[in-house]
Amino acid sequence: MRTLQTRPGFSLKIVALALLAAFGSAHAADDEIAALIRPDSSVSIGAAGVTGAENERSIFGQYNGLRRQDAYLLLDLDVIKRDDATGTWTTLQGRNLGLDTREIRFGQQKQGDWKYSFEYDEMIRRDPRTINTSLVGAGSTAPVVSRLATAGSGSDVNLELKRKNTTIALEKWLSSSLQFEASFRNEDKNGARMFGNGMACPSGSAPSPLCTTGVTQWAQLMLPEPINSSTQQFDAKLNYASDKLMLSGGYYGSFYSNQYQSMAASINGELSNPLGNQMGLPGNGPALGAGLRGMLQNPIALPPDSQAHQFYLTGNYAFTPTTKANFKYAYTHAAQTDNFSVFGGAPGGRSDLGAKVDTSLYQLGLTSRPISKLSLLANVRYEDRNDKTPIAYYNVEGNPATTAFTNGNYSPKRLNGKLEGTYQLPDGYRATLGFNYESLDRGTFVSTNSVAGLSGLRQKSEETGYRMELRRSMSETLTGAIGYSSSHRSGSAWLKPLSLSCTGLGGLSDAGRGVIVGDPSLTSVTACATFNNGIYGVNSIFPSSMTDRQRDKIKMSADWAATDQLSLQFMAEWGQDNFSSPGTKGLRSSYMGFYGVDAAYALSEDWKLTGYWSRGDQTMHVDHSTGYLAALRNLSDSYGFGVIGKPTSRLQVGGDLLLIDDRDEYKQRGGSTANSTLLSRLGGLPDVTFQQFTLKLFGRYALDKTSAVRMDLIHQQTKLNEWTWGYNGTPFVYSDNSTVTLRPSQSA
Amino acid sequence: MKFLRQLLASCALLGALVGTTAAVAADAPSSPGAKPPAKDLVLKGDAKCTTCHDEADEPKLLHIGKTKHGTVADGRTPSCTNCHGDSDLHTNNPAKLKERPATDRSFGKNSKTPVEARNESCISCHKKDAKRSHWEGSAHQRADVACTSCHQLHTAKDKVADKRTQPEVCFTCHKEQRAQVMKPSHHPVMEGKVACSDCHNSHGSIGPKLVKRDSVVETCYTCHMEKRGPFVHSHEPVNEDCGNCHNPHGTVAESLLKARPPFLCHQCHTPHGGQIAQLRGQLPTQPTINSSGKSGINYTQARGCVNCHTQVHGSNNPSATNPTPQFNLR
């Protein structure tokens, strides 16, 4: 705010009024003020052109709706009216109306009384990668696979996923302290995304004699997942507010409905062998076995319909002006009873999963300032999930059957607590000390549930931590903070999946596990499978979300208004996690660092400059059980420069330059002599690099008080050098010779 | 400027002498010598302030009239002094200081008003809003974030209320997220289709990281409900926290994954075999027609482990026969 310079007799307001008195109508002054205080409406119409081929702008056009065509209509509108006599607002807003990311919203409200709105919103994601395939019906529930003679000779398929949202909301103040709010949102989602299947035959999951060729065969297929689903969310609540109490109670329902329950591919003819040659031809091994063909054609489940109903009560209460509480209780009943009819082989007596999960959530927080210099916070949160889904034998392994597996039952209880105090010290210092606690009790596992590729499970993990922060306002123009936090996670003894043998690790327990009980109808089920013995050895990997972890973090920041024109922000952050488990493999440690500086400089009232640089540096050390030891590093630099100014009273110009330089490094050592030799011959995995240069310029010229022309120029260059879908000119090829590509160097 | 000002003033005085209009006549004091009553420009009782801070002084201040706060017909809307305090020292400047004392409560970036006092100006009215029920004790409240650090009141377009400009406000502090949203795999934040506030309630929530709903998974399910299940074969980390595998702000790896498979999956899973990550075209020895499908290539390239374990979020396939779906294969 600028303070008025007082000079008796020379107030600009008097000047203005006097001038009007002499030369104009008083209405002119009213009009001027009205223009300053009445809501504005605007319409913006224009055209956009995009250069380059479609695959040259696939990253640029991933979400913005500017990929498919070269020219677009740009149309935005804001119609905002207020009836000043009643305080009633009417708004109509449109965004991107000429694009397939359009949004339109209409609303009315009498402020402090009632409100309603309708909103329609489209969002599109165009996968930046292109599939080259002979697949017929890509993105349908019944795609037909036939092998391309050569990779790259098929048709290009570009996948996209479109969301269409409709939202209706209303509010009504029933009295000065009672308000009703309700909203309904429907989203239709259509399109396809990358998906597929793969199978080796024979394998643990597909043992002989299912596999009919007598030799190992395998195949992998790119089968886009068809998506045609809708979600509905309904929220209704009653809010009560008095001087001390705010209370909100309501219902939140969420419903997911999928038009497709499953998809199944048909395979015409042959697929490729591991060399990429057609199976069944002389020298190329046997033809695609009926067993593997059948497995690849099996139905693949798509997401099932589900629903959840939540009732909640939340709010806060002020005991005194300096001591307050907030709280929430929520009860949620979730269910999934999508019928199994499209699948074969469901367990006897089960026509659907019959999933029922009841969750109760409790939260209580207290804040207090017992003395002016001391602030205290205490918070506790407890979540109790109770999975009531019936257990049934959904899988039988081996032929004849040797092992039966059931679905799981996941009923975790999570407790979080926090205690924190902040004290105002002399000389502008402020110190904070806080303690955190978290426990996650996953409950007793269902002994008959097979957990894929896991060596051990932990019933309970607990984490305790503290944080310290010192903050100081060093002057009116300089503030700074430094914080340190540390936490340690440990837990109960590890439990092994009972179906697996224990080979060489101590400190493990079967406590809390039941005994495998075979399905009475499967007389040959035995208590312990043997095919996975090695999985529970000294080279085991224990899930990183359950292992012991020591986490330390330091964070520093400073804001400095160096001069009236120049302001600077500095920040630096370092963190380290160290993991430990009964074995020595899996995620062992991780490190993160983040540094940055932002600057803003006002050249004048009309011209401003901004700039920033930041660097993120993260490393994870992951040890594969027997294959490799990896140090995965991501190093990312970002730069931004901006300028905005008004060369004349009518002209405004501006520009932004953004640069990103990102590199993923995959340093590896062989986990065995053989792999060390292999790795040295391979040369390891190359770095994945991503660089992007974006320049945005705009100019806006005011034709008169109510209209202006604007021109925007956006230029983006992107380089993504990845090996995910190909390396050094050699594409990754699916078994039907489908390939996926992304133009590594793009410009739009 | 001084000359121009004096010239304008002279013209004004001249105009006042020679010109009379109906409007001026209407505003004229009813009795000679009486001080004309102060007239509000925008808000009820704002004359105390707008006598000086008028359209000629700082026209942008009057833009509050374009906002909900400027809807005078709503009896709850404030006047200047409700937020800035009575500010008599500022108004009267009894010490005749060259630079007037600041208002009782000021909100600019060099404000000396404690953040708590600044925020009280807003909370005293907005405490009735259920979405702000958990402001006290929230991360932003504890970090001394002022309401006006994010919100602009004297403008028709509050940047943080428009999803196209909101990220620019949030990135003032959240620099790491600013860098992440520009990576190739990201939510359309910079494209203006997803706002920070679609996932976070900056005014406080009971979930971690101020997520909008009660937990990370419940927040993600609002748009990705197909991942919710429950499934016949669940992947428990999905139920615990999507953040176990995904960085929602952006990654170079596809699908917002924190690391590419197989390295991501190997943080929990003991994989089959002792393969080392390999690329097609990089092999020192070519595969044979009998090479295993569980190769270093097949779990490294394309979708990695997910090439076969395609149902990574869970499968509702009830088939009880081989090949078994419990490894999330189909």
Interface residues (C-beta under 8 A of the other chain):
Chain A: M1 R2 T3 L4 T6 G9 F10 L12 K13 I14 V15 A16 L17 A18 L19 L20 A21 A22 F23 S25 A26 H27 A29 E32 I33 L36 I37 R38 P39 D40 I59 Q62 Y63 N64 R82 D83 D84 A85 T86 G87 T88 W89 R95 T101 Q111 G112 M123 R125 P128 S177 Q179 E181 E187 M194 F195 G196 N197 G198 M199 A200 S203 S205 A206 P207 L210 V215 T216 W218 A219 Q220 M222 S229 T231 Q233 K237 N239 A241 M246 S248 S254 Y256 N258 S262 N273 P274 L275 N277 N284 G285 M295 N298 P299 I300 A301 P303 P304 S306 A308 T314 G315 N316 K324 N326 K328 A330 A334 Q336 D338 F340 F343 G344 G345 A346 P347 R350 L353 A355 V357 L361 Q363 G365 L366 T367 L377 N379 R381 E383 D387 T389 Y393 Y394 N395 V396 E397 G398 N399 F405 N407 G408 Y410 P412 E420 T422 T432 L440 R442 S450 A452 G453 L454 S455 R471 E476 T477 I535 N539 S540 I541 F542 P543 S544 S545 A561 M571 E573 K585 G586 L587 F594 G596 D598 Y612 S614 G616 M620 V622 H624 S625 T626 G627 Y628 A630 L632 N634 S636 S638 L658 I660 D662 D664 Y666 Q668 G670 G671 S672 A674 N675 L678 L679 R681 L682 G683 L685 V688 F690 Q692 T718 L720 E722 W723 T724 W725 G726 Y727 N728 G729 T730 P731 F732 V733 Y734 V740
Chain B: R5 Q6 L8 A9 C11 A12 L13 L14 G15 A16 V18 G19 T20 T21 A22 A23 V24 A26 D27 L41 V42 T51 C52 H53 D54 E55 A56 D57 E58 P59 L61 L62 H63 I64 G65 K66 K68 G70 T71 V72 A73 D74 G75 R76 T77 E99 R100 T103 S106 G108 K109 N110 K112 K127 K128 A130 S133 H134 E136 G137 R142 D144 A156 R164 K175 E176 R178 A179 Q180 M182 K183 P184 P188 E191 G192 K193 G204 I206 D214 S215 Y221 T222 C223 M225 E226 K227 R228 G229 P230 F231 V232 H233 S234 E236 P237 N239 E240 D241 N244 V252 A253 E254 A259 R260 P262 F263 H266 Q267 C268 H269 T270 P271 H272 G273 G274 Q275 I276 A277 Q278 L279 R280 G281 Q282 L283 P284 Q286 P287 T288 I289 N290 S291 S292 G293 K294 S295 G296 I297 N298 T300 Q301 A302 R303 N307 C308 H309 T310 Q311 H313 S315 N316 N317 P318 S319 A320 T321 N322 P323 T324 P325 Q326 F327 N328 L329 R330
